[in-house]
């Protein structure tokens, strides 16, 4: 029971913070509207919710992760220079493949259900800089601290690598309610296992997030997009998958067995 509570505390903190900020923002917006204050102020208050939520949770999770590191004596490994080139490529490849699936093979409604890519969110960040920072920078940082820095690391203290990776992937799928979250969570946890450095999945996650926005923004000029089933769509997806598998294989050959060699 104590172990389950320790694993669940970060998620409880996140959901409690979500509830508090939601009530605060909605209350402020309601007061602004009923008080005769400009509607723009009310809208801005609502838009600032992700920035406040992810910013505050990132700070809390970072503090918790640092406390865990001090108590367990865990020190992350120094990453080689090649990792700073390989890891961003993994994130960008995955983002490119996902956008091709979303825009090339599914309509907007299906893409939001199965892949979590919201066209409304993409349009919103173009007009609101703080929304862009919150969704495409702070959110991946916040969730990497939550899933890899706390949840994965705490499970890994008593469990093998493979069960930990699978469970983290399942929890991520439930948390995000999107199919791609399972694949991405597996990749990020796999990378974290081999590098033993939280910076590794952070780099991939942020580059993936920024890549989604970039490729989505230029998707109209990419071949085989716009809902057309072009032969280029599955070809590009296959190339992205092969690229990710190859890069993970390079990481495995370069660093050998994961820490503890307990799978």
C-alpha positions in Angstrom: 0.0 0.0 0.0 2.8 2.4 0.9 4.5 1.7 -2.4 1.3 2.3 -4.4 0.8 5.5 -2.6 4.3 6.6 -3.4 3.8 5.8 -7.0 0.4 7.6 -7.1 1.4 10.8 -5.2 2.8 12.6 -8.3 -0.4 11.9 -10.2 -2.6 13.0 -7.3 -0.6 16.3 -7.1 -1.1 16.8 -10.9 -4.9 16.2 -10.7 -5.3 18.3 -7.6 -3.4 21.2 -9.2 -5.5 20.8 -12.3 -8.7 21.1 -10.3 -7.5 24.1 -8.3 -6.2 26.0 -11.3 -9.4 25.2 -13.3 -11.6 26.4 -10.5 -9.5 29.6 -10.0 -9.4 30.4 -13.7 -13.0 29.7 -14.4 -14.0 31.7 -11.3 -11.8 34.6 -12.5 -13.3 34.4 -16.0 -16.8 34.3 -14.6 -16.1 37.3 -12.3 -14.7 39.2 -15.3 -17.7 38.6 -17.4 -20.4 39.2 -14.8 -18.5 42.2 -13.5 -18.5 43.9 -16.8 -14.8 43.6 -17.4 -13.6 43.3 -20.9 -14.1 39.9 -22.4 -10.5 39.8 -23.6 -9.4 39.7 -19.9 -11.6 36.7 -19.2 -10.3 34.9 -22.3 -6.7 35.6 -21.4 -7.3 34.2 -17.9 -8.6 30.9 -19.4 -5.8 30.7 -21.9 -3.1 31.1 -19.1 -4.4 27.9 -17.4 -1.9 25.5 -19.1 1.0 27.9 -18.5 0.2 28.1 -14.7 -0.5 24.3 -14.5 2.5 22.9 -16.3 4.8 25.6 -14.9 3.9 24.9 -11.2 3.8 21.1 -11.6 7.2 21.1 -13.4 8.6 22.9 -10.4 7.0 20.6 -7.9 8.0 17.4 -9.8 11.6 18.7 -10.2 11.9 19.3 -6.5 10.5 15.7 -5.8 12.9 14.2 -8.3 15.8 15.9 -6.7 14.8 14.7 -3.3 14.5 11.1 -4.6 18.0 11.4 -6.1 19.4 12.6 -2.8 17.8 9.8 -0.8 18.6 7.0 -3.2 22.1 8.2 -4.1 21.2 8.1 -7.8 23.4 10.1 -10.2 22.6 10.3 -13.8 25.3 9.2 -16.3 27.0 11.7 -18.5 25.6 11.4 -22.1 28.1 11.2 -25.0 28.2 14.0 -27.6 26.6 11.8 -30.2 23.4 11.5 -28.0 22.8 15.3 -28.4 22.4 14.7 -32.1 20.7 11.3 -32.1 18.0 12.0 -29.5 16.5 15.1 -31.2 16.4 13.1 -34.5 14.3 10.4 -32.8 11.8 12.9 -31.5 11.6 14.7 -34.9 11.2 11.4 -36.8 8.4 10.2 -34.6 6.6 13.6 -34.9 7.0 13.5 -38.7 5.5 10.0 -38.9 2.7 10.9 -36.6 1.7 14.0 -38.5 1.7 11.9 -41.7 -0.7 9.4 -40.2 -2.9 12.1 -38.7 -3.2 14.3 -41.8 -2.7 11.8 -44.5 -4.8 8.8 -43.4 -7.4 10.1 -40.9 -9.8 12.9 -40.7 -9.7 15.5 -38.0 -12.1 13.8 -35.6 -10.4 10.4 -35.8 -7.0 12.0 -35.5 -8.0 13.7 -32.2 -9.5 10.4 -30.8 -6.6 8.1 -31.8 -3.6 10.4 -31.8 -4.5 13.3 -29.6 -3.5 15.9 -32.2 -6.0 18.7 -31.9 -6.3 21.1 -34.8 -7.9 23.7 -32.5 -4.9 23.6 -30.2 -2.5 24.0 -33.1 -4.5 27.1 -34.3 -4.6 28.5 -30.8 -0.8 28.5 -30.3 -0.3 30.6 -33.4 -2.2 33.5 -31.8 -1.1 33.1 -28.2 2.7 32.9 -27.4 2.1 31.8 -23.8 -0.1 28.9 -25.0 2.7 27.8 -27.3 5.3 27.8 -24.5 2.9 25.9 -22.2 1.8 23.2 -24.7 5.0 22.6 -26.7 7.7 23.3 -24.1 6.4 23.1 -20.5 4.0 20.2 -21.0 6.6 17.7 -22.3 9.0 18.8 -19.5 6.3 18.4 -16.9 5.2 15.0 -18.1 8.8 13.7 -18.4 9.5 14.7 -14.8 6.2 12.9 -13.9 6.5 9.7 -15.9 10.3 9.1 -16.2 11.7 11.2 -13.3 9.2 10.0 -10.7 6.9 7.2 -11.8 9.4 5.2 -13.9 12.3 5.7 -11.4 10.2 4.7 -8.4 9.0 1.6 -10.1 12.5 0.7 -11.2 13.7 0.6 -7.6 12.0 -2.7 -7.0 11.0 -3.9 -10.5 12.7 -5.1 -13.6 13.2 -2.8 -16.6 10.7 -4.6 -18.9 7.7 -4.6 -16.5 8.5 -1.0 -15.7 8.5 0.0 -19.4 5.3 -1.8 -20.1 3.4 -0.4 -17.1 4.6 3.1 -17.8 3.4 2.8 -21.4 -0.1 1.6 -20.2 -0.4 4.3 -17.6 0.6 6.9 -20.2 -2.0 5.6 -22.7 -4.7 5.9 -20.0 -3.4 9.4 -19.0 -3.2 10.8 -22.5 -6.1 8.7 -24.0 -4.2 8.4 -27.3 -2.7 5.5 -29.2 0.6 7.1 -30.0 1.3 7.7 -26.3 1.9 4.0 -25.8 4.6 3.9 -28.5 6.1 7.2 -27.4 6.1 6.1 -23.7 7.9 2.9 -24.6 10.5 4.7 -26.6 11.2 7.3 -23.9 11.4 4.7 -21.2 13.7 2.5 -23.3 16.0 5.5 -23.8 15.9 6.4 -20.1 16.9 2.8 -19.3 20.0 3.0 -21.4 21.2 6.5 -20.7 20.2 6.6 -17.0 19.9 10.3 -17.5 16.6 12.3 -17.4 18.0 14.7 -20.0 17.8 11.9 -22.6 13.9 11.5 -22.6 13.5 15.2 -22.0 15.3 16.0 -25.3 13.3 13.5 -27.3 10.0 14.6 -25.8 10.5 18.3 -26.3 11.8 17.8 -29.9 8.9 15.5 -30.6 6.5 18.1 -29.3 8.0 21.0 -31.3 8.3 18.7 -34.3 4.6 18.0 -34.2 3.8 21.7 -34.3 6.3 22.4 -37.1 5.3 19.5 -39.3 1.6 20.1 -38.7 2.1 23.8 -39.7 3.7 22.9 -43.0 1.6 19.7 -43.6 -0.4 21.4 -46.3 2.7 21.6 -48.6 3.9 18.1 -47.9 3.1 15.4 -50.5 0.4 12.9 -49.7 -1.2 15.0 -47.0 -4.7 16.6 -47.0 -6.5 13.3 -46.4 -5.2 11.7 -49.6 -4.1 8.1 -49.4 -0.8 8.7 -51.3 1.7 5.9 -51.5 4.2 8.3 -49.9 2.2 8.2 -46.6 2.9 4.6 -45.6 6.4 4.9 -47.1 7.3 7.8 -44.9 5.8 6.2 -41.9 7.8 3.0 -42.5 11.0 5.0 -42.9 10.3 6.9 -39.7 9.8 3.5 -37.9 13.0 2.1 -39.3 14.9 5.2 -38.3 13.7 5.0 -34.7 14.4 1.3 -34.5 17.9 1.8 -36.0 18.7 4.7 -33.6 17.6 2.6 -30.6 19.8 -0.2 -31.8 22.7 2.1 -32.0 22.1 3.2 -28.4 21.9 -0.4 -27.3 25.2 -1.4 -29.1 26.9 1.7 -27.8 26.0 1.4 -24.1 25.4 -2.4 -23.7 23.0 -3.7 -21.0 20.8 -1.3 -19.0 21.8 -0.5 -15.4 21.4 -3.4 -13.1 20.9 -5.7 -16.2 17.6 -6.7 -14.5 15.0 -7.2 -17.3 
